[in-house]
């Protein structure tokens, strides 16, 4: 008689295949738990731009020692935080442009952007484009004396 089952003479007929996570429980499955969503999750908005606007953003970002994507995110957040109304954009919305920058916003900024979408009756992209260009015009005038 041995205490270790490995050394016992009895043969076991039970086979274990697969991982324990693959084993199903008879009598019903457990209810699946939903994954938690991060509290600081960011939502990505791809803002289309013209070539001139993209070049100006890159110059302004370099002048502020930032990456263009982070600079666009900074400008949109700053524009959403201001209490000043955003003026209409003079240029046409480049909907078919392959050139763009991403703006990643937290949920609280996305809610503010959605309010502008409702107010202006447009999409998130168009609202972000309008806010971004309004802020670029404000920043661009101070550095280069021109607007788009």
C-alpha positions as a Python dict, from the first residue, in 0.01 Angstrom:
ca = {
    (1, 'X'): (0, 0, 0),
    (2, 'X'): (138, 339, -95),
    (3, 'X'): (17, 684, -27),
    (4, 'X'): (127, 819, -362),
    (5, 'X'): (-125, 727, -635),
    (6, 'X'): (153, 724, -889),
    (7, 'X'): (300, 412, -736),
    (8, 'X'): (-26, 224, -688),
    (9, 'X'): (-86, -92, -890),
    (10, 'X'): (-444, -1, -978),
    (11, 'X'): (-499, 135, -1325),
    (12, 'X'): (-724, 433, -1361),
    (13, 'X'): (-968, 449, -1652),
    (14, 'X'): (-1020, 824, -1622),
    (15, 'X'): (-855, 1031, -1893),
    (16, 'X'): (-806, 1403, -1868),
    (17, 'X'): (-784, 1591, -2195),
    (18, 'X'): (-745, 1960, -2250),
    (19, 'X'): (-715, 2241, -2002),
    (20, 'X'): (-933, 2288, -1700),
    (21, 'X'): (-1077, 2599, -1864),
    (22, 'X'): (-1212, 2385, -2150),
    (23, 'X'): (-1401, 2146, -1922),
    (24, 'X'): (-1775, 2206, -1926),
    (25, 'X'): (-1983, 2164, -1617),
    (26, 'X'): (-2281, 1936, -1657),
    (27, 'X'): (-2609, 2086, -1558),
    (28, 'X'): (-2560, 2423, -1724),
    (29, 'X'): (-2298, 2679, -1803),
    (30, 'X'): (-2195, 2945, -1562),
    (31, 'X'): (-2316, 3293, -1651),
    (32, 'X'): (-2037, 3475, -1831),
    (33, 'X'): (-1896, 3778, -1661),
    (34, 'X'): (-1861, 4087, -1874),
    (35, 'X'): (-1518, 4238, -1900),
    (36, 'X'): (-1460, 4562, -1717),
    (37, 'X'): (-1408, 4875, -1924),
    (38, 'X'): (-1117, 5095, -1830),
    (39, 'X'): (-1220, 5421, -1670),
    (40, 'X'): (-962, 5613, -1875),
    (41, 'X'): (-1054, 5456, -2210),
    (42, 'X'): (-1007, 5682, -2510),
    (43, 'X'): (-1226, 5696, -2819),
    (44, 'X'): (-1055, 5749, -3153),
    (45, 'X'): (-1184, 6001, -3408),
    (46, 'X'): (-1012, 6025, -3746),
    (47, 'X'): (-1028, 6388, -3863),
    (48, 'X'): (-974, 6436, -4239),
    (49, 'X'): (-757, 6730, -4345),
    (50, 'X'): (-624, 6893, -4658),
    (51, 'X'): (-254, 6889, -4736),
    (52, 'X'): (-206, 7254, -4634),
    (53, 'X'): (-388, 7203, -4303),
    (54, 'X'): (-181, 6894, -4231),
    (55, 'X'): (145, 7082, -4301),
    (56, 'X'): (37, 7369, -4074),
    (57, 'X'): (-50, 7125, -3794),
    (58, 'X'): (290, 6959, -3826),
    (59, 'X'): (463, 7300, -3807),
    (60, 'X'): (260, 7410, -3507),
    (61, 'X'): (322, 7076, -3336),
    (62, 'X'): (697, 7108, -3395),
    (63, 'X'): (692, 7465, -3260),
    (64, 'X'): (519, 7336, -2945),
    (65, 'X'): (757, 7035, -2921),
    (66, 'X'): (475, 6782, -2962),
    (67, 'X'): (374, 6506, -3201),
    (68, 'X'): (101, 6607, -3449),
    (69, 'X'): (-153, 6356, -3311),
    (70, 'X'): (-98, 6474, -2955),
    (71, 'X'): (-114, 6834, -3069),
    (72, 'X'): (-450, 6777, -3243),
    (73, 'X'): (-580, 6603, -2932),
    (74, 'X'): (-460, 6895, -2718),
    (75, 'X'): (-628, 7152, -2945),
    (76, 'X'): (-962, 6970, -2957),
    (77, 'X'): (-964, 6924, -2578),
    (78, 'X'): (-876, 7290, -2532),
    (79, 'X'): (-1153, 7389, -2774),
    (80, 'X'): (-1405, 7169, -2593),
    (81, 'X'): (-1305, 7313, -2255),
    (82, 'X'): (-1346, 7676, -2362),
    (83, 'X'): (-1673, 7854, -2306),
    (84, 'X'): (-1624, 8062, -2625),
    (85, 'X'): (-1846, 7961, -2922),
    (86, 'X'): (-1666, 7796, -3213),
    (87, 'X'): (-1692, 7994, -3539),
    (88, 'X'): (-1796, 7832, -3866),
    (89, 'X'): (-1512, 7699, -4079),
    (90, 'X'): (-1433, 7891, -4397),
    (91, 'X'): (-1293, 7592, -4584),
    (92, 'X'): (-1489, 7298, -4721),
    (93, 'X'): (-1494, 6972, -4520),
    (94, 'X'): (-1253, 6730, -4696),
    (95, 'X'): (-1464, 6414, -4657),
    (96, 'X'): (-1279, 6214, -4924),
    (97, 'X'): (-929, 6316, -4817),
    (98, 'X'): (-690, 6027, -4737),
    (99, 'X'): (-486, 6263, -4517),
    (100, 'X'): (-595, 6279, -4157),
    (101, 'X'): (-489, 6292, -3795),
    (102, 'X'): (-638, 6094, -3511),
    (103, 'X'): (-786, 6259, -3206),
    (104, 'X'): (-822, 6037, -2900),
    (105, 'X'): (-1072, 6169, -2646),
    (106, 'X'): (-1175, 6049, -2304),
    (107, 'X'): (-1544, 5992, -2235),
    (108, 'X'): (-1602, 6330, -2068),
    (109, 'X'): (-1467, 6515, -2376),
    (110, 'X'): (-1663, 6284, -2605),
    (111, 'X'): (-1985, 6382, -2426),
    (112, 'X'): (-1906, 6750, -2487),
    (113, 'X'): (-1830, 6673, -2852),
    (114, 'X'): (-2163, 6491, -2881),
    (115, 'X'): (-2338, 6803, -2751),
    (116, 'X'): (-2178, 7004, -3034),
    (117, 'X'): (-2283, 6730, -3280),
    (118, 'X'): (-2643, 6772, -3170),
    (119, 'X'): (-2621, 7152, -3173),
    (120, 'X'): (-2461, 7168, -3522),
    (121, 'X'): (-2647, 6863, -3661),
    (122, 'X'): (-2332, 6689, -3786),
    (123, 'X'): (-2112, 6386, -3721),
    (124, 'X'): (-1836, 6356, -3462),
    (125, 'X'): (-1574, 6387, -3737),
    (126, 'X'): (-1721, 6710, -3868),
    (127, 'X'): (-1759, 6856, -3518),
    (128, 'X'): (-1400, 6762, -3429),
    (129, 'X'): (-1284, 6909, -3763),
    (130, 'X'): (-1464, 7237, -3693),
    (131, 'X'): (-1324, 7265, -3340),
    (132, 'X'): (-973, 7168, -3455),
    (133, 'X'): (-968, 7425, -3735),
    (134, 'X'): (-1106, 7694, -3505),
    (135, 'X'): (-823, 7627, -3264),
    (136, 'X'): (-564, 7605, -3544),
    (137, 'X'): (-679, 7942, -3672),
    (138, 'X'): (-639, 8087, -3322),
    (139, 'X'): (-294, 7926, -3279),
    (140, 'X'): (-187, 7990, -3640),
    (141, 'X'): (-271, 8360, -3628),
    (142, 'X'): (-54, 8407, -3324),
    (143, 'X'): (245, 8229, -3484),
    (144, 'X'): (216, 8276, -3859),
    (145, 'X'): (-47, 8548, -3910),
    (146, 'X'): (-266, 8341, -4144),
    (147, 'X'): (-584, 8135, -4122),
    (148, 'X'): (-742, 7846, -4309),
}
